[in-house]
């Protein structure tokens, strides 16, 4: 390890006292407020997220994992300050209120991932109406009915990638769905079934930038 390397500085400052907040502070501080991509660690704290909100004015990509229950209440407030966001992954616990704030404040969003979520007509409307620039939508392993999917296909005119792999709530695709999705170069729908089921563990990549 080099004498002046970032790794050495991290080891010296935080040895034996590593916490989620300390780790995020180190990463953000090292970027000199130029951080554009953040993947929140599991069990992130409110204090850590508030620090990111205040110190990452250029944030463009945010990944919020499924195990961040402790920050559920402040995710909407965080998103309301992130008008520069272009890509985001949200977990099931944050979906409804997060979409509302994304629609109000994140007009530049082109990529949205919301796997394992329940998508009703309200959520679909929150995606379709305000997110006019949306090109990539990942809803794999989500649950929704055919009518909800039709809303998305009719409203998201700029989609080039739609992943609804292994979704639940409708029985595959039919001629109507395929016709509405004909303008989407990458349309993934394998494994969709009409009844809920227990998801199998898989090695699918959830978030790629």
ZIZIFEN-V577644 format. One record per pair of residues at least 4 apart in sequence whose C-alpha atoms are under 8 Angstrom apart, sorted by the first residue. I is the first residue (numbers start at 1). J is the second residue. D is the distance in whole Angstrom. If there is no record, write none. Layout:
i: <I	I>
j: <J	J>
d: <D	D>
This chain:
i: <1	1	1	2	3	4	4	5	6	7	8	9	10	10	10	11	14	14	18	18	19	20	20	20	20	20	21	21	21	21	21	22	22	23	24	24	24	25	25	25	25	26	27	28	28	28	28	28	28	29	31	33	33	33	33	34	34	34	34	35	35	35	35	36	36	36	36	36	37	37	37	37	38	38	38	38	39	39	39	39	40	40	40	40	40	41	42	42	42	42	43	43	43	43	44	44	44	44	44	45	45	45	46	46	46	46	47	48	49	49	49	50	50	51	52	53	53	53	53	57	58	59	59	59	60	60	60	60	61	61	61	61	62	62	62	62	63	63	63	63	64	64	64	64	64	65	65	65	66	66	66	66	67	68	69	71	72	72	74	75	75	75	76	76	76	76	77	77	78	79	79	79	79	79	79	80	80	80	80	80	81	82	82	83	83	83	83	84	84	85	85	85	86	86	86	86	86	87	87	87	87	88	88	88	88	89	89	89	89	90	90	90	90	90	90	90	91	91	91	91	91	92	92	92	92	92	94	95	95	95	96	96	97	98	99	99	99	99	100	100	101	101	102	102	103	103	103	103	103	103	104	106	107	107	107	107	108	108	109	109	109	110	110	110	110	110	111	111	111	111	112	112	112	112	113	113	113	113	114	114	114	114	115	115	115	115	115	116	116	116	116	116	117	117	117	117	118	118	118	119	119	119	119	119	119	120	120	120	120	121	121	121	122	123	124	124	124	124	124	125	125	125	126	126	127	127	128	128	128	128	128	129	132	132	132	133	134	134	134	135	135	135	135	135	136	136	136	136	137	137	137	137	138	138	138	138	139	139	139	139	139	140	140	140	140	140	141	141	141	141	141	141	142	142	142	142	143	143	143	143	144	144	144	144	144	144	145	145	145	145	146	146	146	147	148	149	150	150	150	151	152	153	153	153	153	154	159	159	160	160	160	160	161	161	161	161	162	162	162	162	163	163	163	163	164	164	164	164	164	165	165	165	165	165	166	166	166	166	166	167	167	167	167	168	168	168	168	168	168	169	169	169	169	169	170	170	170	170	171	171	171	172	172	172	172	172	172	173	173	173	174	175	176	177	178	181>
j: <5	7	8	8	8	8	9	9	10	11	12	13	14	15	26	15	18	22	22	23	23	24	41	44	45	48	25	44	45	47	48	26	48	27	28	48	52	29	48	51	52	30	31	32	33	35	52	55	56	33	35	55	56	57	58	56	57	58	59	56	57	58	59	56	58	59	60	61	59	60	61	62	59	61	62	63	62	63	64	65	44	62	63	64	65	65	65	66	67	68	67	68	69	70	48	49	68	70	71	49	70	71	50	70	71	74	51	52	53	71	78	54	78	55	56	57	78	81	82	82	84	82	84	85	84	85	86	87	85	86	87	88	85	87	88	89	88	89	90	207	68	88	89	90	91	89	90	91	90	91	92	93	91	72	93	75	93	94	78	79	94	98	80	97	98	101	81	101	82	83	98	101	102	105	106	101	102	104	105	106	105	105	106	105	106	107	108	106	108	106	108	109	106	108	109	110	111	109	110	111	112	109	111	112	113	112	113	114	207	94	95	98	112	113	114	115	95	114	115	116	117	114	115	116	117	118	98	99	114	117	100	123	101	102	103	123	126	127	104	126	105	106	106	107	107	126	127	129	130	131	130	131	130	131	132	133	131	133	131	133	134	131	133	134	135	136	134	135	136	137	134	136	137	138	137	138	139	207	138	139	140	142	138	139	140	141	142	139	140	141	142	143	139	141	142	143	142	143	144	123	124	142	143	144	148	124	144	145	148	125	148	151	126	127	128	148	149	151	152	129	151	152	130	131	131	152	132	151	152	155	156	155	156	157	158	158	156	158	159	156	158	159	160	161	159	160	161	162	159	161	162	163	161	162	163	164	162	163	164	165	167	163	164	165	166	167	164	165	166	167	168	199	164	166	167	168	167	168	169	196	148	149	167	168	169	170	149	168	169	170	150	169	170	151	152	153	154	177	180	155	156	157	177	180	181	180	183	184	183	184	185	186	184	185	186	187	184	186	187	188	186	187	188	189	187	188	189	190	192	188	189	190	191	192	189	190	191	192	193	189	191	192	193	192	193	194	195	196	197	192	193	194	195	196	192	193	194	195	192	193	194	189	190	191	192	193	194	177	178	189	178	179	180	181	182	187>
d: <7	7	6	7	7	7	7	6	6	6	6	6	6	8	7	5	5	7	6	7	6	6	7	6	7	7	6	8	7	7	5	6	8	6	6	7	8	6	8	7	8	6	7	7	6	6	7	7	7	7	6	6	5	7	8	7	8	6	8	6	8	6	6	7	5	4	5	6	6	6	5	6	8	6	5	6	6	5	7	8	6	8	6	6	7	7	6	8	5	6	6	5	7	7	7	7	6	7	7	6	6	6	6	7	5	7	6	6	6	8	8	6	7	6	6	7	6	7	8	7	7	7	6	6	6	4	5	6	6	6	5	6	8	6	5	6	6	5	7	8	7	8	6	5	6	8	7	6	8	5	7	7	8	7	7	6	7	6	6	6	7	7	6	6	5	6	7	8	7	8	7	6	6	7	8	6	7	8	6	8	8	7	7	5	5	7	7	7	7	6	7	6	7	5	4	5	6	6	6	5	6	8	6	5	6	6	4	6	7	6	6	8	8	6	5	8	6	6	7	8	7	7	7	6	5	7	6	6	7	7	7	6	7	6	6	7	6	7	6	6	6	8	5	8	7	6	7	8	5	6	7	8	7	6	8	7	8	7	7	6	6	8	5	4	5	6	6	6	5	6	8	6	5	6	6	4	6	8	6	5	8	8	7	5	5	6	5	7	7	5	4	7	8	8	5	6	6	5	6	6	6	7	6	5	7	6	6	8	6	6	6	8	6	6	6	6	8	7	6	6	8	8	7	8	6	8	7	8	6	5	6	7	7	8	8	7	7	6	6	8	5	4	5	6	6	6	5	6	7	6	5	6	8	6	5	7	8	6	5	7	8	6	4	5	6	6	7	6	5	4	7	8	7	8	5	6	6	5	6	8	6	7	8	6	5	7	7	8	5	5	6	7	6	6	7	6	6	7	8	6	6	7	8	6	6	7	8	6	8	5	5	6	6	6	5	6	7	6	5	6	8	6	5	7	8	6	5	8	8	6	5	5	6	6	7	6	4	5	7	8	7	5	7	6	5	6	6	6	8	8	6	4	6	7	7	6	4	7	6	5	4	7	8	7	5	6	8	6	7	7	6	6	6	6	6	7>
